[in-house]
Amino acid sequence: MNELSQLQQALNNIDSIESKSNQDLDKQFDRIIVCVEARRNVLKQRLKEKSQTCRDNIYSKQENLNNINSSLKKCLEEGKHVLTLNDFAALSRSKGIIDKMKKVENENVEHHHYNHLPDSISFHISIQTLLEMINTAGIVGEIPAPSFIKENCKVDRTNLEVEWKPIQCEPPITAYVLELGTNNMIFHEVYRGLETKCHLQGLKSSTSYVLRLYASYERQSGKTILLSLKTLDFDLNNWILSVSSSYAPLNAENTRESLLDGQFTTGAATSYSYSNEWIKATFHHPVPVTSVTIAPLYKNPKVWNPQNGNSGTLQYSHDNNNWITVGTIAYVGRQQQKIEIDNVTAQYWRLCHNWCLGTSSFLFK
């Protein structure tokens, strides 16, 4: 018979005892007290066991907190190195763990009044400490890529000059890094510093190069940007010939080769007209020129006078539209005429005259 049944039976016996003597009543009351005391002991034992379980859980959570606290203190002591973004994410996860531990502690607060826990710890990280840790990490986030100032980037036969815009960020970057590569995309460093321009020399002519630029903060590297440039081909014999018109009876060659062979009997000529006639050389890109050599053309004297073209001019243009005169044609019998120029860089060059025009040479230096 369980305790509840015994207690109920004792109460019924009290009601049913006819004599209701003190001895009988005391006996039944003693029986009730025994039942209540037994129940009290059972409840007390269960409560003790439950409290012990809660205490053990809290001890376990506090031990985890101790371990986390020790790890964070160790990180602070050794935290002279740069704190990476992954480390910062781990710190955020640690804060989440701390919040979960506090939640567990609050869920078990109802059991704290049964037993005092004298060895509890306090765990605290100040905002100032977190700010100091972030400050030692340098630039939080990715360093942006610089941008090339393309209009200031210049190419030469064996030289490249590049310029880029400075990056404004806090803390300031420690260096710009410029790397040079070819089409195989194998790069090597050619500049490291805080200047925003670089002049590269001793390169191969007529070669495509790839420039890779990025900014760095100590050991942290930022995004990269690429720029492709090609050094110039300064073959001053590599150009395209064009003429305003041709004179059929003269049978002139009107080819680039005929103007480079050094022969007075081959070359180019325009027709007899009273308009603007020209013989033009077009390069693939602007080239520096210090002199142009021309010569009279000797053909059948019945159809062509070697002095034709006298008083014409030498001109250059950057856009094939606006022309600048830099020299005058002068007839010298069976001799070349060298027109000196003050190192002009242009893509378009021509001999021009308001009547017929001819030359057996068109040599650039």
Number of C-alpha atoms within 10 A of each C-alpha: 6 7 14 13 11 15 20 11 15 20 16 12 15 16 11 10 12 9 9 13 10 9 10 15 18 13 14 20 16 13 17 20 13 15 19 15 12 13 14 12 12 12 12 12 12 12 14 14 12 13 19 15 13 19 19 12 15 20 15 12 18 20 14 15 19 16 12 17 18 12 12 16 13 11 14 14 9 9 14 11 9 17 18 17 15 9 12 16 11 12 14 12 12 15 14 12 15 19 12 13 17 14 11 14 17 10 11 14 11 11 16 14 9 12 11 10 12 6 7 12 11 8 11 8 11 7 9 9 11 13 11 11 18 17 14 15 19 19 22 15 9 11 19 17 20 21 17 19 13 11 8 12 17 15 16 19 19 18 17 20 15 21 18 18 12 17 16 10 10 9 11 12 21 15 18 24 19 23 17 20 17 15 11 8 12 10 15 12 13 14 18 17 14 13 12 16 19 17 14 14 12 9 14 15 16 15 15 14 20 19 21 19 24 21 26 21 16 12 9 16 18 20 13 17 16 16 15 13 17 20 19 21 18 20 14 13 16 14 17 13 19 16 19 15 16 19 16 10 11 17 15 20 16 21 15 20 15 20 25 16 15 17 16 20 20 24 28 27 29 25 19 16 13 10 12 12 26 27 23 22 21 19 19 13 14 18 21 17 19 13 16 18 17 24 27 30 28 20 18 13 9 8 11 18 14 23 17 20 26 18 16 22 19 22 19 23 18 15 10 14 9 9 15 13 14 14 18 15 22 19 18 13 13 15 11 19 18 18 17 14 14 10 12 14 15 18 20 23 27 23 25 24 23 16 19 24 31 31 29 30 27 28 18 21 17
